Amino acid sequence: MHTLPEVVAKLSRAAGVPVSTDFSMARECSFRLGGNARYFCTPLTAEALRDCIEVCRRLSLAYIVIGGGANLVFRDDGFDGVVLSTKGLNHFSIVSPGRVQVGAGLDNADLTAYTLQYALTGFEWASGLPGTVGGGIFMNAKCYGASFADIVLTVTALTSAEGLTTKSKADCGFTYKNSVFQQSGEIIVSAMLGLTPGQTEAIAGRTKEVLQDRMDKGQFLFPSAGCVFKNDYHCGIPAGSLIETAGLKGRQIGGVRVFEQHANFLVNTGRGRTQDILDLMALIQDEVFKKHGVRLEPEIKIVP
Ligand SMILES: Cc1cc2nc3c(=O)[nH]c(=O)nc-3n(C[C@H](O)[C@H](O)[C@H](O)COP(=O)(O)OP(=O)(O)OC[C@H]3O[C@@H](n4cnc5c(N)ncnc54)[C@H](O)[C@@H]3O)c2cc1C
């Protein structure tokens, strides 16, 4: 058993940056709620991230790697382990026409800004999508008719057996809101994306249109993590419609409410706790099952 100062010393040596303790994860998660992490740090290189994971393994510490925190919540009693943020891995470079190399922690908004700066087309659909490129690949985030699977050429990931390895798109196992990384535990550190030279005006126009649509739908009015449940493609009706027709719009538990403008969004009214989300999700699953016979599968990740 290691003392807290010993762990902090080992981790910060590996990370090459200071390590925070008892760190509020509400600050890192778009839902703006959840407990504290025992240790939190943001390594600046893939090697430093690998060394931090090595320390966690050696000291038998639980760890999780997060990006923008836009699709996850930490339980109210916190995480007794190490949270490693990828936000320091945020490089961007144009390797050749049509090939862009990015760090896993690059914020989608920053990538959008680069596409405008360098007139690259192929990422307009992700305008206003909260989170990082790594989180988007992990989730195979999807919106406005496209998903990360459509732009990934290769992904470089940390594996426990081989260290850093580069996977082809075919090896990423992309399916609806899923990728091989959700099962393998590998950590995405960078990706090569297929974004091609285009017309600045057309790129800017579509980028603005998509962002405006999100704003018109009220997506940024309250803290949330976007859609809470996956769509069930066997049933063919979007999860939001199933929740709405089960009469659940506006239903509230504690400080978390089913959003009136989009029933698949749960929103934090300001006093929300993670337990409120879990209770509301259970209620929605029960009511939707009773009304429609469909068992909704969560899209958001609950930690631990
Ligand atoms: C207002 C709003 C609107 C949204 N709209 C959409 C939408 O239209 N479509 C959609 O698909 N999603 C949507 N989302 C959800 C969210 O934006 C996406 O799921 C996003 O891709 C999450 O990225 P992230 O970096 O925040 O991941 P995080 O929330 O940080 O992490 C999500 C999961 O990925 C894992 N992870 C993160 N980075 C890595 C990495 N580098 N290596 C390995 N594992 C990693 C984490 O451990 C966690 O399990 C929305 C969210 C909000 C708040």
The ligand as an SDF file (V2000), in Angstrom:
LIG
                    3D

 53 58  0  0  0  0  0  0  0  0999 V2000
  -24.6890   18.8230  -26.1300 C   0  0  0  0  0  0  0  0  0  0  0  0
  -24.1740   17.4710  -26.5840 C   0  0  0  0  0  0  0  0  0  0  0  0
  -24.5030   16.9980  -27.8290 C   0  0  0  0  0  0  0  0  0  0  0  0
  -24.0220   15.7500  -28.2530 C   0  0  0  0  0  0  0  0  0  0  0  0
  -24.3650   15.3130  -29.5080 N   0  0  0  0  0  0  0  0  0  0  0  0
  -23.8870   14.1310  -29.9380 C   0  0  0  0  0  0  0  0  0  0  0  0
  -24.2060   13.6600  -31.2560 C   0  0  0  0  0  0  0  0  0  0  0  0
  -24.8720   14.3300  -32.0270 O   0  0  0  0  0  0  0  0  0  0  0  0
  -23.7230   12.4540  -31.6360 N   0  0  0  0  0  0  0  0  0  0  0  0
  -22.9400   11.6970  -30.8070 C   0  0  0  0  0  0  0  0  0  0  0  0
  -22.5070   10.5950  -31.2140 O   0  0  0  0  0  0  0  0  0  0  0  0
  -22.6250   12.0970  -29.5540 N   0  0  0  0  0  0  0  0  0  0  0  0
  -23.0670   13.3020  -29.0980 C   0  0  0  0  0  0  0  0  0  0  0  0
  -22.7480   13.7410  -27.8480 N   0  0  0  0  0  0  0  0  0  0  0  0
  -21.9010   12.9000  -26.9720 C   0  0  0  0  0  0  0  0  0  0  0  0
  -20.4000   13.2090  -27.0770 C   0  0  0  0  0  0  0  0  0  0  0  0
  -20.1930   14.4830  -27.6570 O   0  0  0  0  0  0  0  0  0  0  0  0
  -19.6530   12.1780  -27.9060 C   0  0  0  0  0  0  0  0  0  0  0  0
  -19.8730   10.8660  -27.4510 O   0  0  0  0  0  0  0  0  0  0  0  0
  -18.1520   12.4630  -27.9140 C   0  0  0  0  0  0  0  0  0  0  0  0
  -17.5610   11.7610  -28.9810 O   0  0  0  0  0  0  0  0  0  0  0  0
  -17.4650   12.0810  -26.6090 C   0  0  0  0  0  0  0  0  0  0  0  0
  -16.0940   12.4510  -26.7200 O   0  0  0  0  0  0  0  0  0  0  0  0
  -15.2650   12.8020  -25.4110 P   0  0  0  0  0  0  0  0  0  0  0  0
  -13.8770   13.1330  -25.8250 O   0  0  0  0  0  0  0  0  0  0  0  0
  -15.9650   13.8130  -24.5970 O   0  0  0  0  0  0  0  0  0  0  0  0
  -15.2760   11.3970  -24.6630 O   0  0  0  0  0  0  0  0  0  0  0  0
  -15.3940   11.1610  -23.0830 P   0  0  0  0  0  0  0  0  0  0  0  0
  -16.7600   11.5130  -22.6380 O   0  0  0  0  0  0  0  0  0  0  0  0
  -14.2630   11.7980  -22.3730 O   0  0  0  0  0  0  0  0  0  0  0  0
  -15.2180    9.5870  -23.0210 O   0  0  0  0  0  0  0  0  0  0  0  0
  -16.2080    8.7320  -23.5440 C   0  0  0  0  0  0  0  0  0  0  0  0
  -15.6670    7.2950  -23.4610 C   0  0  0  0  0  0  0  0  0  0  0  0
  -14.5190    7.2030  -24.3030 O   0  0  0  0  0  0  0  0  0  0  0  0
  -13.3800    6.7790  -23.5600 C   0  0  0  0  0  0  0  0  0  0  0  0
  -12.2350    7.5150  -24.1200 N   0  0  0  0  0  0  0  0  0  0  0  0
  -12.1280    8.8400  -24.3190 C   0  0  0  0  0  0  0  0  0  0  0  0
  -10.9610    9.1350  -24.9190 N   0  0  0  0  0  0  0  0  0  0  0  0
  -10.3180    7.9580  -25.0910 C   0  0  0  0  0  0  0  0  0  0  0  0
   -9.0580    7.5950  -25.6590 C   0  0  0  0  0  0  0  0  0  0  0  0
   -8.2340    8.5020  -26.1560 N   0  0  0  0  0  0  0  0  0  0  0  0
   -8.7100    6.2810  -25.6850 N   0  0  0  0  0  0  0  0  0  0  0  0
   -9.5550    5.3350  -25.1920 C   0  0  0  0  0  0  0  0  0  0  0  0
  -10.7550    5.6160  -24.6200 N   0  0  0  0  0  0  0  0  0  0  0  0
  -11.1320    6.9180  -24.5990 C   0  0  0  0  0  0  0  0  0  0  0  0
  -13.6710    7.1520  -22.1150 C   0  0  0  0  0  0  0  0  0  0  0  0
  -12.9860    6.3100  -21.2110 O   0  0  0  0  0  0  0  0  0  0  0  0
  -15.1940    6.9270  -22.0550 C   0  0  0  0  0  0  0  0  0  0  0  0
  -15.4860    5.5470  -21.8570 O   0  0  0  0  0  0  0  0  0  0  0  0
  -23.1990   14.9850  -27.3990 C   0  0  0  0  0  0  0  0  0  0  0  0
  -22.8570   15.4850  -26.1340 C   0  0  0  0  0  0  0  0  0  0  0  0
  -23.3360   16.7140  -25.7340 C   0  0  0  0  0  0  0  0  0  0  0  0
  -22.9360   17.2410  -24.3790 C   0  0  0  0  0  0  0  0  0  0  0  0
  1  2  1  0
  2  3  1  0
  2 52  2  0
  3  4  2  0
  4  5  1  0
  4 50  1  0
  5  6  2  0
  6  7  1  0
  6 13  1  0
  7  8  2  0
  7  9  1  0
  9 10  1  0
 10 11  2  0
 10 12  1  0
 12 13  2  0
 13 14  1  0
 14 15  1  0
 14 50  1  0
 15 16  1  0
 16 17  1  0
 16 18  1  0
 18 19  1  0
 18 20  1  0
 20 21  1  0
 20 22  1  0
 22 23  1  0
 23 24  1  0
 24 25  2  0
 24 26  1  0
 24 27  1  0
 27 28  1  0
 28 29  2  0
 28 30  1  0
 28 31  1  0
 31 32  1  0
 32 33  1  0
 33 34  1  0
 33 48  1  0
 34 35  1  0
 35 36  1  0
 35 46  1  0
 36 37  1  0
 36 45  1  0
 37 38  2  0
 38 39  1  0
 39 40  1  0
 39 45  2  0
 40 41  1  0
 40 42  2  0
 42 43  1  0
 43 44  2  0
 44 45  1  0
 46 47  1  0
 46 48  1  0
 48 49  1  0
 50 51  2  0
 51 52  1  0
 52 53  1  0
M  END
$$$$
